[in-house]
Every structure is written in structure tokens, then in C-alpha cells.
Amino acid sequence: MIALSLAEIATVVGGQTYDIPDPAVQVTGPVVRDSREVEPGSLFVAFVGERVDGHDYAADVVAAGAVAVLAARPVGVPAIVVDDVQAAIGALARHVVRRLGATLVALTGSVGKTSSKDLLAQVLRRKAPTVFTPGSLNNEIGLPLTALSATDETRFLVLEMGARGIGHIRYLTELTPPKIGLVLNVGTAHIGEFGGREQIAIAKGELVESLPADGAAVLNADDPLVRAMASRTKARVLLFGEADDADVRAENVRLTENGQPAFTLHTPSGCSDVTLRLYGEHHVSNALAAAAVAHELGMSVDEIALALSEAGTLSRWRMEVTERPDGVTVVNDAYNANPESMRAALRALAAMGKGRRTWAVLGQMAELGDEGLAEHDAVGRLAVRLNVSKLVAVGGREASWLQLGAYNEGSWGEESVHVSDAQAAVDLLRSELRPGDVVLVKASRSVGLEKVATALLDDGAGSSEGQVSGR
């Protein structure tokens, strides 16, 4: 974080100081909420969770070098005490962002946020120091903590914004007002909570509504609900996609024999060829989104193409591809799942597995509401149409819908199977996998299917380093 005194922080957050001998002492290290991340000069934020109360670690973090604790009550060590810790870090983030000389880029969408953010960060840091959201810390706690990690040297601050309802993104943009807003797509993720895609579009569009007149709204030309957001902003609009009228577009899109996308990138300043290290054609859209923002920020098409071609993943369990010594390839995409990302992952599996046996180990897609049965059934049917060799549906009711969809689509019989949990899936795979097989593992985070991928990779310990892509 930029250096701030404890007295200044207390004023910004409306807090009272306790047990602070010298209020002029500065916070020079990161602002953290995990006691294991404390460094000398840190400010520790004491949240009260379901299982852990950060206040209990106050003495330990100060002993480890934290300057003070941001807390809801006195803790016997230097502390700034506030009524609402979450609101306090939001206020502190707003204060820091106003002082930065950085360009703030915010992005949202139903799918692809983290992959697009990771790609964009890797492109922009070729140009100047860049701070970006780690993983998927895109909510009212993770976003301000990311903003607070920026320093005086930061020139680009890239923030992923998530939403579970109307008003969430508006709140995040009030904490960290963006100059550039990127909207990727409007899908069915969390549709059970929103009540429909139109409601999701309203929520995602709050990002472009927040932009200043001298800012830029970067919108997906291939998604009608996103394209329509152009009428909701006073900022300049830049379109990306494969549509003919997109300002930044892809032509000659194809997959390499390994399932990695290649295309010709067209921008208003010229064109250049790109071959991604990521897996699956869906990453073309993510790459175009990153390219459009980079173009807006002054990078040349050749700089953008080179950076995209060299970019990898920065976040775990998103199309992580690892080949074991016996030739079994494990695709760990178990971080999360929704209908759009599930379809994209299955198509990537089909492309990677040409001439090889393919396994789709799939589990529940959460928060689909009344659409749950139809969407799980459709994914099972798609696995058949893509000629996936075997579907392993893991879990309860939703998994049975996956298996039933596959069975009804192709009368698969032994080609689809329903198992109770991750361990049962591991046992099945251990007994039936053959050298050269490709295994995709994917479900919503709550299912915990990363345990399947971990077990398979442990079985093949010593495997070569995998190449990674992400969603």
C-alpha cells in the first residue's frame, strides 16, 4: 500500500485509535486479513468469520511485524477500532485509489472473468507496473484489499468485479471508480439468484454506467445483451469479438493439434498472429477482451499479440493441463462451473482428445434455480454429441440429471456412470484409465472435485510440468 500514517488511516475510516504510542507511525506493508500473510509494516484487518475471529490473532500479527490492527473492538495491541470493518476497508480503498496515479480497469461477466483478467494483467505489465485481482477475490472484501495493494509505482490497476444481485457492482465501482470498464458476457451463472438473464444484464451493466465521459466501455460485440449496454454509458464504446463490426476482432480462428487456439488479431492499428498457450476455443474471446483494453491503453498490435502468445495461467484449477509420465492427461477445471463454462470445457476436451479416449468427470452446477434440470440434462447430452468416451457424473440429484441426459441422448449404457462422491470417481478411474487417456474434471466449487484431479496427479507423481489455462 502507499505509505499512510495510522492517524491518517483512522481519520479516513472514521475510527478511534487504541494502544498506539505514536500515531505518526506509517503502514508501509500490505493490508491483509490472513495472519499468515503479515509482513513488517502491515495493517491486519480483523474480520469475524463463521469459524475464525481475526481479533484472536491480534497479538500474534503485531509480534510478526504488523503496525496495527483494524478491528471492531480494542484488542490489547495497537489498533484502529471502527463500527464496521468491511466498510472501513472500503473507505480506505477509495481514499488510496484517489491518490494513485494509476489507470483503473474493471471487468465483469458471467464467465471468463478470471481468465480474461489474468490475460489482461500479463499483457499490461509488459507496458508498466500492474496490480490485479489475485484469483477470484472479486467481492466487497477482496476488491478493496486488491486496490490497497497498489503502490506509488502502480500504473494499471485491474480489478475483477463479481455480483450476486443488482446493486453489487454499483457498490464496488463506488469504492474503486474505473476509467475503463470491460463487460465480457451475460450468461446463466447464478441465474437462480438473479431470476433471469435480463436481470443479470442489468447488474453487469452497472459497470458501464459508472464510467466517466472520458473513459471507455469495452463491450463484447458477439453478445447482444452486452452490446446493448452501449446505450447505458456516457463513455466511448469499443467493441471486441468475431463480429465484422468489432473494433478488435479475431479472424481465421483455429485450434492447434493440442487444442490451443490460434487466430489473427485485428485492431484499429493493424493485425498480428496469436497462438495461445491456453486450451479451448473459448479463450479467443477472453484474449480479444484483453487485447481491446490494451489497445485502448496505447499498446501496439504486435506488443499485444506477443504478450498474449506468451501468457499462461495465474489462477489455480482453471483448465490446468498436466500430462503424467504414463501419458494420461489431467485437465483440472474444478474451480467452478456453470452451463457456459461446462460446454466450453467439454469442447476443449474433445479438441484435445482427438484419437484418444476422453473422460468427463462432472458434478453439480450450482445456483441454477428452476433451470437446473434442463441445464444438467443438456450438458450430459452435449458430452454424447462431442463423442466423449465416458461420462462420470459425481454427486447427488444434479449428477443423476447429467447421467440421464447422456443416456437419453445416445443410449450410452456403460459409457456413462453415476457415482456418489469424489472418492468413488477416483476408484473408478484408477481401475479403468489407460495410458494416453485425457480426463476433464469440472464442477461447481462446492462439489470439491479438485480432489479427483489431485489424486490422479499424485498417482502419477513426477509428471512433467503442465501448461495451464483458465476461465
Secondary structure, DSSP 8 states (H G I E B T S, - for coil): ---EEHHHHHHHHT-EEES-S-TT-EE-S-EESSGGG--TT-EEE--B-SS-BGGGGHHHHHHTT-SEEEESS--SSSEEE-S-HHHHHHHHHHHHHHH---EEEEEE-SS-HHHHHHHHHHHHTTTS-EEE--TT--STTHHHHHHHT--TT--EEEEE---SSTTHHHHHHHHS--SEEEE----STTHHHHSSHHHHHHHHTHHHHT--TTSEEEEETT-HHHHGGGGG-SSEEEEEESSTT-SEEEEEEEE-TTS-EEEEEEETTEEEEEE-SS-STTHHHHHHHHHHHHHHTT--HHHHHHHHHH----STTSSEEEE-TTS-EEEE-TT---HHHHHHHHHHHHHHTTTS-EEEEE----S-GGGHHHHHHHHHHHHHHTT-SEEEEESSHHHHHHHHHHHHHH--GGGEEEESSHHHHHHHHHHH--TT-EEEEE--GGG-THHHHHHHHHHTTT----EE---
